[in-house]
């Protein structure tokens, strides 16, 4: 499916979702409550068949007080891409895990937890991935500070 | 080797003519050390791929300088080539590898990341700003990444340092070679003249202006004004 048809089909599937105009590829924004349900159907539905989670990452929107979680999906069967994003509260960053749907999400969610401190509800092994186990804070948050860090002011 | 380096100087000092013998032993040992450096390629980033692998390849051949025996174990190496940025998690491992290396050990830091942190110096939560904060570095090779020729320049500098440096009397003290030479067409008299001109310019003082320029001058003026008002 091309971009417009794909966005329309996803919005038909989940009426609370809305399209994003700014992106290069098909992109859809969903509320957190509907995330898991939509993901499950996107994978199992033959029309979409998104059987690969390419990437999962987060964006710290500190001005709005939100984390934007980004899921990049790819279908090997149809060869189309889709970007799903959902915003969660920055002070209470809890989101249900998608590792039950795509097992690779185990690692990607651990990485996002390591660097942003997003907590995944239902994740079986939520530990730090890259940093040391006794690291304080989450370094990719915009308000992170470190005594060893040399800050550059323009 | 332990016998020669540890005990020989103590015995020979008392023998007449012994110090001459020690000096010639030094020369032989330094010559052989300088020409059979076994490298430990500690490559953590792009410097290792762009520069270090190119130097090992046949086009620029490190075995011309006697440093081709690359064993990937620190216990058989005596020259560590740090190529790439060092992060906090890697720093412990690098120190461990350095301490496992055979003595005497030498370190070359190549590329701006290994020298100072390079482009990751600011606002990075994980960089170590310079490999010399973890291990002592003998030669720095700047560049991002350096050309293989630059690396060979560093290698030859290290060999020069080893050849003229250590003595078995003081095994841990090294003399670094001073390589500064004046660029072509500049004489030392020119530099002297320029420095003299600058100094003369700087030391030509307008006393009144200089007194106004100081920070306290304004405060003293204020103070004088206040006191004169009170008196009137």
Boltz contact constraints between the chains, C-beta under 6 A:
constraints:
  - contact:
      token1: [A, 139]
      token2: [B, 125]
      max_distance: 6.0
  - contact:
      token1: [A, 146]
      token2: [B, 125]
      max_distance: 6.0
  - contact:
      token1: [A, 149]
      token2: [B, 125]
      max_distance: 6.0
  - contact:
      token1: [A, 150]
      token2: [B, 122]
      max_distance: 6.0
  - contact:
      token1: [A, 151]
      token2: [B, 123]
      max_distance: 6.0
  - contact:
      token1: [A, 152]
      token2: [B, 122]
      max_distance: 6.0
  - contact:
      token1: [A, 152]
      token2: [B, 123]
      max_distance: 6.0
